[in-house]
């Protein structure tokens, strides 16, 4: 796990520091995937629709403007990746991309790494608004599944989020959820969708 994380952390810093001239999140990528790409570069239309349907229950408190699709791309840095697309977009343009690393039952380690990444990114992005949050996952009736996250918000409203998710025992046993860290790149439209619906 340590080896995976340090490789991941180095690549995150490399990606962001070598793109220091960039002004917004559309200039960045996670494991080769970036906002503005077509998901059809990775999956067929049938595979995309199947994934959206499979993941709908997780977002039953939101409208259907976006659907989540998990990607199984080869990666030494991430345990899994996901993107959000609009189900009615024939080109399936990516509006959000995330990469996650598992920290099963090691949430304190996750928080420590999250803080390290936050401090380094704060040095790289001096002209963005930073905010810290804690939230529960609406789909877990126990109210015990929580996320602690830091957001870097650009002038455009687009955002980079560094989060640690700590899931309830019920979510772990019934939904196979695992505690972990993720870095998310999202357009303002996706951020508004989460907040306003």
C-alpha positions, 0 to 999 in steps of 0.5 A: 500500500505504501509503495502504491501511495508514494508512486501515486503521490509522486505522479500527482505532484509531477502532473500538477507541477509540470503543468504550472502554466495551466489555469484550470482543471481542464488542463489536467488528467488522472491516469490519462483521462481528462475532462472534455474527452469522450468516454467512447474512447474507453467503452462502448455505448452499451457498456456506458449505459450498463454502468450508469444503470448499475450505479443509479441507486447510489445517486437516487437522491439526485436527478438523472442529469449525470451518470457515474461510470467506473473505468478499469484502466491499468494503473499502478497509482489507483485502485479504481477510477470513475467518471461522470457523463450525461446519459443523453449526450451521444458523445458521452463527454467526461465532466468529472474524473476521479482516481481512488486508493483504498485505505481499508480500516486505516482512515487515520492513515488516509487523513494523514496523506490527505493533509500532505497532498493538501499542503503541497497543492496549496503551494502549487495553486495560490490563487484558488479558493480553498475550503474544508468540509465534512459530509455524510453519504445520503444513501447510507441510512445509518448516517455513519458513512462520512467524507472529509474533503478539501476543495480547491475552487477555481475562478470558473467554479471548477474544482479539485477535491481531495477526500477521505471516505470512512464507511459504516460497517453496514456499508462495508458488509452490504455494499463492499465499500472500503475506506479510501482517498480520492482526487477528483477533478470536476466541472462546476456543472457537476459540483452544482448538480451535487449541491442543488439537486 
